Structure formats: C-alpha cells, structure tokens
Amino acid sequence: MPMVIGVTAGLVLAAIMVLFGLFKLMWRVAEPNEALVISGSKHKTEGLGQGMGFRIVTGHGTLVLPGVQAVRKMSLDLNETELSVDCVTHQGIPLRVRGVVIFKVGDDFVSIANAARRFLDQQKLMSERVHNVFAGHLRSIVGGLTVEDMIRDREKLTGQTRAACGTEMEKLGLIVDSLQIHEIEDPTGYIKNLAMPHAAAVQRDARIAQAEANRLATEAEQQAAARMSEATRDSEILQAGYQAERDKAAAGSRQAGPLADAAARQEVVVQETRVAELEAQRREQQLQADVRKPADAAAYEKRTLAEGERDARISAAEAKARETELAAVAEANRVKTAALAEAEATKARGAASATATRATGEAEAAAAQAKGLAEAEAARAKGLAEAEAIKARAAALAENQEAVVAQQLAEKWPEIVQAGAGAFGSVDHMVLLNGADGMSDMFAKALTMGGTGLGLARQLLATMGQNDPARPDPQVNGVAPAAPPSPRKQRIAVTDDQEDGSSS
C-alpha cells in the first residue's frame, strides 16, 4: 500500500512538472519596450475595425500554441537617423542641411500594425526609409525659402518639415519625437558674405569703443596726475603748518621760565589781596555785632509797639464799619423785599386788567367783523340783484322796446298825468267852450304840450336808467325829450272853431 501511494504521488508530481513545462513553453510575455505580434489564427484586435489575421499584445502575457501560432517581436525603442541633405534655396543658392530625426513605432495598435506590415523583418532598414522621407520633403521646403529665412527662423523650417512628413510617418506607423536642424553648410560662401557687413560694423563699433576707452583712460590718467599734484601740495602745506607749530612750541618752551615766575608773583599778590579783604570783612562784622545789632533791636522794639497800636485802632475801625455795613444791608434787603412784593402785586393786577381788556377788545372786534361781513354780504346781494334787474331790463329793451315802453307807461302813468297837469299850474283863468268835447280836446292838447306822450315816457325811462351802464340812448327814434314849460301865466280859450287843435 505505501508503494502505491508513492507511485501515485510521483505520477502526480511528474504530471504537474509536465504541465508547468508546457505552460512555460506556451506563455509569452511582452516587455515594456516591445509588442508581440501573434499570427496563425484569426483575431480581432481592440481599436481596429476589422480583424487583421494576427494579434498584438503589449504590456502583459498571453498563451501561444506552439506549432499553430507564430510569435514575433516588434521593438518600440527610439530610433535615430542623421540627415545630410543637399538643397537649393528659392534664390538658387546650394546649401547642405544637417540634422537629426528621433522617431519610434507608435504605441497604439494601429501604428504597431502598420509598422509590423512594413518593418517586422526589416527593422534595421527603418532609419534609411525615414531618412529618405525627410530628405525629399526637406528639399521641397528649402526650395521655397531664402537663406535669410532659414538662418533667422529655423523653427519655421523645422515645423514645416514635421508637418509635411506627418502623414507619411503615420502611414508607416511611426511618430517623430524630435527633429533638430543642427547646421546649414554654405559651400558658396553666401552666408559668410551676408555676415561681412555686420562683422565690419562690429569691428567699426569695436574700434570706436577702443578709441573711446583710450580717451577715457587718458583723461583718467591726467586726472590722477592732477590729484597727485594736489596731494603733494596739500602735503607740503601740512608739513609747513606742522613746522610752524613746532617752532611755536619751542618759543613757548623758551618763555616758560619767565612766565612761571610772573605767574607765581601774581599768585602771591592775589593771596595778599584776599587776606586784606578777609580782614576788612572781619572788622565790618565786628562793628555789626557791637553797634548796629543793638540799635536795630531798639528800633525794632519801637516799630513793633507802634505797629501793634496801629493794628488795634484799625481793627476797631473795621469792626465798626462792618457793623454799620451789616445794618445797611439788612435795611436794604427789607426795602428790596417790600418793593419786590409790591411790584409782583402791581404786575399781577396789570396782567389781569390787560387780559380782561384784550378779551373785551377781541369780542368787540369779532362782533364788528361779523356785522361788517353781514352788511357787506347784504350790500353785495342787493348790488347783484339790482345788476341782474338792470341787465334783464336792458335785454328786454333790446329785444322788444315798444313792450317795455308800454309797461313803463302803465307803471308811470300817474306821474305822466301829474306832469301834464303841471302845464295848467300857471293858468289862473280858463274858459272852456263846446262842452265835453272842448274839455277832451283841451286835455289832449295839454298832454301834447312840451312834447308828445311817447317822448315824455321815453324821457322818464331815460331818467330811470341813468345809473344803468347798459341803458339805451335817451333819444329814441330821433325824438328828444321835451323841455319843461316855462313857469308863466297863460290864458287858454277853446272854441268850436279851433278844430285843428292849436292852443292860444
């Protein structure tokens, strides 16, 4: 039994080892800088529209069936190709452009598939193919530029070259990481000749700068020499001053002995003078103590006694004056208090009387104002009524004058009769003939004396409307009012033969 278990375990271990060997043989892992291209069966790669008949693996491992599928590697490393291209510019000047192109296979599956189809077995020829592509486009671009443009703006040449080669490089599955133009060779010396004016200008500026520097250096040297002379002069002046000070010090030292003797004698005299002054002060103080102090003490005693008596009299007088002042102030306060009380009473009585008078005046003014307003309103109403009446009569007279005249005649008929009878006021004797007819004729003729009855009526109307601004003219229908008869005595006789109505 243990033998069977050992054999079984050995068989299992052998099977595991065989399986591990087969797995290792079938498992392929893509490095970070390469892509595995697996062919032998149809596959659909992610990112591509249709299956390509092969599979691309990057960055991970995959199983490959030996004898059924083939595995090849596509390098994703950087590649470099040197450019050395003979070109002719737009001006017809031959140049040689040197540069370098750094490129690689693209990381996406489309670029890897395009590169695998073209360079899988010819990856060493990739640089040559790229060189040919860039050389052709570089010649075409340089042919449209001038030498000055290429020198001044190399970035423009680089950009145009990359843009022109981009489509073709994409078809090849390649991407350009860098394109650099290192050098532009000029076998004809055109670029050198272009630089000669600038070089001459630079040399000219250099010579000018050198001359200016020499001039400045000469000026600086002269200024330095002047400063050296000035320093020498100042040094000599200082030395002379120091010598004068030394001579003065020597002379002073020679005079020091006599000056010291004179100073010592002067000091002795000063001390003797000081001693004499002190002696005089001592004698003066002695006199002060012996004579002046007792005299001053006696005088001070007398002065103090006199001042005491004077102060006593002044104090008594001030006390009396203070007493009198207090009495006067008390009397003044009493009088002032009484006067203030009387003034307050008088003021109160005046205020009460003024208030009563003001109230009476205000009441009378209010009554007079009310009465005046009432009279004014009454007069205004009366005036308005009279104005309306006059306006109405004027309007009626304008519309129907005869009717107004007839109305006025009816209203004023007694006055008219009285006026007609006034014609007989001056007749003291009158004889009537022909009976009643004679009386009628006599009255009719009396009425017509001094004007017709209509004229009299119109005269009355005119006298009534004198204050009316809208009244009509007193002359109505061209007939003026008759003048009143003169006050004279008349005799009137009426007979039957007076048929024409005349009067005598």
URCORLIN-V155119 format. One record per helix or strand. SS is the DSSP state (H for helix, E for strand). FROM is the first residue (numbers start at 1). TO is the last residue. If there is no record, write none. Layout:
BEGIN
SS,FROM,TO ; SS,FROM,TO
END
This chain:
BEGIN
H,2,26 ; E,27,29 ; E,34,39 ; E,54,57 ; E,61,63 ; E,70,75 ; E,79,88 ; E,94,105 ; H,109,119 ; H,123,142 ; H,147,152 ; H,154,171 ; E,174,185 ; H,190,399 ; H,401,424 ; E,429,431 ; H,435,448 ; H,453,464 ; E,476,476 ; E,479,479 ; E,491,493
END
